[in-house]
Amino acid sequence: MKLSKGSRPVTVDECTEWNARELTRQRVSRRSMLKAVVAGAGGYAYAQFQLADAAFAAGGGKAGKAGVVVSGRHLSFVPASDGMLRPAMAVTAQLVSKTGKLPGKLRAFVDVGTEPGRYGHRTEAEIQHLVGQYAIPGGPIGSQFYLKATVDGLRADTVYHYRVRLSDGTVSGDAHFSTAPARQSTVPAPFTFTAFADVGTNTAPKDPKYAWGQNPASVTAAGGKWPSGIFDDNSYLPDDPVAGPHGTDRRPALTQTMLMATQRPVFTLLAGDICYANPSGSGLPADDTTALTGVAPKGRNLYNPYVWDVFLDQIEPAAAYTPWMFTTGNHDMEPLYGNTEFLGDSPTHGYGGLMSRLDFPSNGPKSCPSVYRFVYANVGVISIDANELSAELQTNTGYSGGAQLSWLKRTLREWRTERAGDIDFVVAFLHHCAYSTTQNHASDGGVRDALDPLFSRYQVDLVVQGHNHLLERTDPIRYGKRTRSAPDGSTIHPAKDGVTYICVGSGGRPRYPFRHAPSPAAPPPPGITPTGPQKLPAGQRYRGYQPPGGPNEVENNTENIVNSYVWSKQDSKIKAAGHLGGSRVPEVIDWSQVRYDDYAFIAVDVVPAARGARTTMTVRSLADALPGTETPYTEIDRITLARTAGHAAVLSDAATQP
C-alpha cells in the first residue's frame, strides 16, 4: 500500500506511512530521535517512575543499584498452533527508571519455582525499547521498556511461583500462577473465567510541568494535571448513580479488576478498548496540541503513551497472577510505532505498540496480530479483530483481505468436526457489537454480516462484545433471528437455540444510554408503527430493577425495541473527525433481553463432564456497587448454556441452515 503524495491518510497503515513520511521530511534519524526522547522525557520519566516505584514497593519489590523498578507484570497463555495450551506461561512487565534510560548491559530474568522463594528455573527475558515513530505535536515522546519472557518446561495443572530479577540486583515481589490442565485423560475440574471490555483508568498519567503544547499559566489551577476525562475515565455525568459525584463507586475501572479477582478466574478476557491511551479512537495520527479541550484537531487523534503505564499498574494485582487475554478495539489502533521490529515488512495496523506491551499468541492468520485461539479444558476461545470487519469505523476495515474470516471458518469447522469430542463450548470475544441497542454505537452491520452466519452454522455458544459502555444480553439468535425468549434464570441449549451475545463494555468508561423510545423528538423510522410498551425514553431490565415510576411503570425494555439501528458500509464517507465511517440503518428488534447501563463484568462457571453426560457453562452478570445494596457487587442476571459432553459436532453446513 502506497499513500499518494498530498492525499489524506485514512487507514491505520496509511497513517503509519504518513508518520514515516513526516519523519523523513523533517530529516530526523532514528538515532537523533532517540537522543531527543532521552533529552525531552526526563521530567516525564521521573513522574512515571514515581507511579511505578509505588506499585513495585506495594508488590514486595526491592530495588537494585541501577535505580530501575519492575511494574505492570501480567501473564498470558502460550497456545500451540492448534490452540492447545502448552505447559508454559508468557510473562511481560515494564522496566522504569528515573531518567527514562536503562543501563546498557542490564539483563532481566524470570525465576520460577514451586514454592515461594525457591526458584530453581531461570528464563532470560528480552528487553524491548518502544519509542514513538515521531514526536507527537504538543505531546510527549514515548520512551518505554518492556521485558518479555516465555517460561517453558513446566508441568500441566500445577501452581508455580515466580519473580522478575534484574542483573543489578533488583527483584520483584513473589507472584504465582497455575498452568492449564493437560489434554483430557480425565474429566477436568470445574473452573471460572471472567470478561469485560472498555476499561481505561481512573488516574491520568502525571504531567510534571503542564499539559503539553499549552500555556503553563492556563493549567496552574489544575496543579499540572491533565483535566479529568481526557487521559482517564473521569468524565462521569452527574446522573450516574454509580460513578457520578454522589455515586457509590468513583473508580469503577479499578473496582472491576479487583472484583473479578474475587471470582478466582483461571483467565480473564478483555474485549478491546483496553487503556484509552488513544481517547479519540479512530486510528489517525497523534496530535495533542488541543488536548486540554478533550478534542483532537481534525484528522488527528489525541494520544499519550504513558496511559499504558497507569493501566498496567492498575491491573497488576490481578494480571500478575491470572492470564489476561486481550483483543483489539478502535481505541487500540495506535499508528505511532514502526513495523520492522514486529512483523518484518508486514504492517501492524496500529498494533505495534500493543505487541510490545502485551502477549498476543501467534497462532492466528499472520497478517492479523490480535487474532488467535486457545483451548482451556473443554472450552475453545477465539479472539477476533472486529476493527477489520467494522462498517461503523473503517480505518482498519478489510486490511486482511479476507484472511481473518478464512482462518475463522477453518477453526470453527475443525472445532465442530474432528475436535468436537474434546471441545464442548466455543466462546468468541471481539469489540464492535454484532447485536446491541445503545444510543451511541448500537449494532455493526459489517461485524454482523461477517460473523452471524459462521457463528450460527458452527454453533458458537457465547459471544463477548464491547464498544458500547453498558451490559446487554440477547436472547439466543440463529441467522439473524431470535429463536426464543431467555429471561434471567433460563437454560439455553445452543445446539438447538442458537448463539447468545453479551455486550460487557461496562468495564469503567462513562456509561452510554440505550436507544430512546419513539417520541415527537425522536420519531420512529419511516414506515414503522410502534407497538408494545414504549413509554419511557430509555429502558433497563435486569434482576431487581425497579422503573423510576414504580413496579407498574411501563418501559421501553421488553418485547419490542423501536429506533435501534445497524451500521452499514453503504453511503460511507469521511466523518467530521477525519476518519472513514458508515451510515446508520434503522431497525426494529426483539432480541434485547437484559439491559443495564452502568458498570459490570461477567463470571462464567464451566462444569466439564464425562462424554455423554450434561456439561454446562453458566454466565453470571455482576454489577458494581448498585445503590442501596450495601454490597460490593450484585448478581443481576444468570443463564446456563447446556450441552452433551463430547457431542458438539455439527452435522453438515446444509443441515444447520434455517
Secondary structure, DSSP 4 states (H G I P E B T S, - for coil): --PPTTPPP-SHHHHHHHHHHHHHHTT--HHHHHHHHHHHSHHHHHHHHHHHHHHHHHTT-B--TT-EEEEEEEEE--B-TTSBBPS-EEEEEEEEESSS---TT--EEEEEESBTTB--EEEEEEEEEEE-SSPPTTS---EEEEEEEEE-SPPTT-EEEEEEEETTS-BPPPEEEEPPPPSSSSPPPPEEEEEE-----SSPPP-SSSSTTS-GGGGGGGTTPPPTTTSSS----TT-TTTSTTSS-S-HHHHHHHHHHTT--S-EEEES--S-SSSS-S-PPB--TTGGGT-PPTT-B---TTHHHHHHHHHHHHHTTSBEEEE--GGG--TTS-SHHHHTTS--TT-HHHHHHS---S-S-TT-TT-EEEEETTEEEEE--GGGT-SSB-SSTTTTTTHHHHHHHHHHHHHTTTTTTT--EEEEE-SS-SS--BSSS-EEHHHHHHHHHHHHHTT--EEEE-SSSSEEEEPPEETTEE-S---TT-EE-HHHH-BEEEEE--SSSPP-PBPPPP-SSSPPPTT----S---SSS--B-TT---TT-TT---S-SS-EEEEEEEEEEEEEE-TTSSEEEEEEEEEES-EEEEE-S-EEEEEEEE---TTSEEEEEEEEEEES-TTT-SSEEEEEEEEEEEETT------TGGG--
